[in-house]
Amino acid sequence: MSNITLPARTAVDLYVASGISVGTQLKVTNLTTGDVRLSVSEAGLVDNHIPLNAYKQALNEATDAGAWALSTGGGGINVEGVI
């Protein structure tokens, strides 16, 4: 498990920031009151993203090429590899 700080308006590669291997399914928990945008693109955050509301969780697929998060006002998330 890794708590990751999201700087305002900066896309963060969740695999790099957490040290979890690409190809591992991730459970992401929003630790703040602000919304977070999630994307499973290999190239970074794209227009096709999903919102992660305050204190909610989301799972990606182990087959996703990447995992990215962005908070417009800054925030924090917890990322955990699912086995």
C-alpha positions as CSV (number, residue, x, y, z in Angstrom):
1,M,0.0,0.0,0.0
2,S,1.2,3.5,-0.9
3,N,-0.2,6.9,0.0
4,I,0.5,9.2,-3.0
5,T,0.3,13.0,-3.0
6,L,-1.2,14.4,-6.1
7,P,0.1,17.9,-6.9
8,A,-2.5,20.2,-8.4
9,R,-3.1,19.8,-12.1
10,T,-0.2,17.2,-12.5
11,A,-0.8,13.7,-13.9
12,V,0.9,11.1,-11.8
13,D,1.8,7.6,-13.1
14,L,0.4,5.3,-10.3
15,Y,2.7,2.4,-11.2
16,V,5.8,4.5,-11.0
17,A,4.7,6.4,-7.9
18,S,3.7,3.3,-6.0
19,G,6.5,0.9,-7.1
20,I,3.9,-1.7,-8.1
21,S,4.6,-3.6,-11.3
22,V,2.6,-2.8,-14.5
23,G,0.2,-5.6,-15.1
24,T,-0.9,-5.7,-11.4
25,Q,-4.5,-4.7,-10.7
26,L,-4.7,-1.6,-8.6
27,K,-7.2,-0.5,-6.0
28,V,-7.2,3.3,-5.7
29,T,-8.8,5.1,-2.8
30,N,-9.4,8.9,-2.8
31,L,-8.3,10.1,0.7
32,T,-9.5,13.7,0.2
33,T,-12.7,15.7,-0.3
34,G,-11.7,16.7,-3.8
35,D,-12.4,14.7,-6.9
36,V,-9.6,12.7,-8.7
37,R,-9.5,11.8,-12.4
38,L,-8.3,8.3,-13.3
39,S,-7.1,7.0,-16.6
40,V,-5.8,3.7,-17.8
41,S,-3.8,5.0,-20.7
42,E,-0.2,4.0,-21.2
43,A,0.7,7.5,-22.4
44,G,-0.8,9.5,-19.5
45,L,-4.0,11.1,-18.5
46,V,-6.3,11.4,-21.5
47,D,-9.8,12.9,-22.1
48,N,-11.3,9.5,-21.5
49,H,-11.1,9.4,-17.7
50,I,-13.3,8.4,-14.8
51,P,-14.0,10.6,-11.8
52,L,-13.1,9.2,-8.3
53,N,-15.2,11.0,-5.8
54,A,-14.2,11.9,-2.3
55,Y,-13.4,8.8,-0.1
56,K,-14.4,6.3,-2.8
57,Q,-12.5,3.4,-4.3
58,A,-11.9,2.2,-7.9
59,L,-10.2,-0.8,-9.5
60,N,-8.5,-1.0,-12.8
61,E,-8.0,-4.2,-14.9
62,A,-4.7,-6.1,-14.6
63,T,-4.5,-5.9,-18.4
64,D,-4.5,-2.1,-18.5
65,A,-1.4,-0.6,-20.0
66,G,-1.1,2.1,-17.5
67,A,-2.7,3.9,-14.6
68,W,-2.7,7.7,-14.0
69,A,-4.4,10.1,-11.6
70,L,-4.9,13.8,-11.5
71,S,-6.4,16.2,-9.0
72,T,-7.2,19.8,-10.1
73,G,-6.7,21.2,-6.6
74,G,-4.2,18.7,-5.2
75,G,-5.0,15.8,-3.1
76,G,-4.0,12.3,-1.9
77,I,-4.8,8.7,-2.8
78,N,-3.9,5.3,-1.5
79,V,-2.8,2.7,-4.1
80,E,-2.8,-1.0,-3.3
81,G,-1.9,-3.9,-5.6
82,V,-4.6,-6.5,-5.8
83,I,-3.5,-10.1,-5.8
